[in-house]
Amino acid sequence: MTTHDRGFNGQSRESELNEPVSFSLGLHRCVGNAELYRRLLDRFVATRLTVPDDIRGLWLAGNLTESAMMAHSMISTAGTLGATALSEAARALQQAFKQEPAKVEECLKIFGYEHGLAIASIRKHIGS
């Protein structure tokens, strides 16, 4: 196994397949810059803890445009970090806001679940 096949914490990519966050993928998306990746992980945990509740609140207040915009920002943010399932859940949520309002509640639940898994995984990884 090459150095490139190891994640941020030395874990192999194969062992990350069933994890909420692929740290090797996130590091790759940060062009191997471990310091940058660590800052992004720290910032995500510090500033994105309440995103599922924030989106739900906007939706319940009838602000579909801002709800969809917040979900959209999570698509790329989660993707950059290597949280693929969270990114996909955010994409499904954005689509629901725009095209399938009957699916919003279900998508919010899935998004909240994936968000919680990603936060827990990142916290464990960075030791906070």
N, C-alpha and C positions, 0 to 999 in steps of 0.2 A: 504494500500500500504506500502510495506516495504521500508527501507532505500535503499536496493539494487535496487529497482524499480525506483529510482529517478536518474536523470542525474547529471552531473557535476554542473549544476546551479540550481538544485532542480526541474527541469522539469520532468514530468513523461515520461516514455519510449513511451507510447501511443501517446503523443503529438509530439514526434520526428519522427513518421512514415513517414511523408511527407516532412521532412526537409532534406537538402543536407548533413548534418552531424548529426549522432547520437552521441551526446556527452556521453551518458550513455554507449554506446557500446565501444567508444574509451577509456573511463575510465576503463571499464571492461578489455579491451585488455592491459591496462597498470597495471593490477592487482590491481586496486583501488588506485594507487599512483597518487593522484591529482597533486602533484608537478611535477612529471615526465610528466604527460599528458599535463600540462600547458606549460612546456618547449618545448614539441614536437609541440604543436599548434603554439607557438611563433616562433619556428624555421621554421615551414612550411610557415608561412606568410612572414617571413624575407627572405627565400631562394628559395621559389618555385613560386614566382609571375609570372615569365616569362616562365615557363615550356612549355605552349602551343606554344608560339612563338619560343622558342628554338628548340622544336621538329620539327615544321614546317620548320624552317631554315635549320636544318640538312637534312630533307627530300628533300627540294628543291635543296640542294647542292648535292644530290645523295648519302648521307650517310645513307643508310637504316639500316645498322647494329647498328650504334650509336643511330639512331632514335628509333629503336625497344628496345634497352637497356634502354634508358631514359623512354620510356613508361612502360617497365617492372618494373623499380624502383618505378614508381608511383602506380603500382598495390598494392604493399605491404605498401608503405607509406600511401596512402589514406585509405587503409583497416585498418591499425593500428589506424588511427585517427577516424574511424567510418564514413568516407565518402564513403559509399558503391557504390553509383552511379558513383562517380568519379573513383573508383577502377575498376568497371566493364567497364567503358568507356576506361580506360587505357588498360585493357585486350583486348578489341575489337580492339583498335588501334594497339597494338602489333601484334595481329593475322593478321590484314590487311597488316602490313609491311612485314610479313613473308609469307603469303599465298594468300592474296587477294588485290593486289596493286590497283585495280580499286575502292576499297572501302576506300582507305586512306583519301581522301579529306573529305568524309562524316564523317568518324570516327574522324578526326581532329576537325571538327566543333562541334561534340557532346562532345568530350573531352574538348575543350575550353569552351563550355557552362557550363558543369558540374564543371570544375575547377573554373570558375568565381562564380558560386553559392556557392561552398565550401569555397572559400576565403572570400566572403561576410559574410557567416554564421559564420565562425571562427572569423572574425574581430568583428562582433556584439557580439559574445559570450565572447570574451576576452576583449572587450572594447577598441579596438585600431582603 
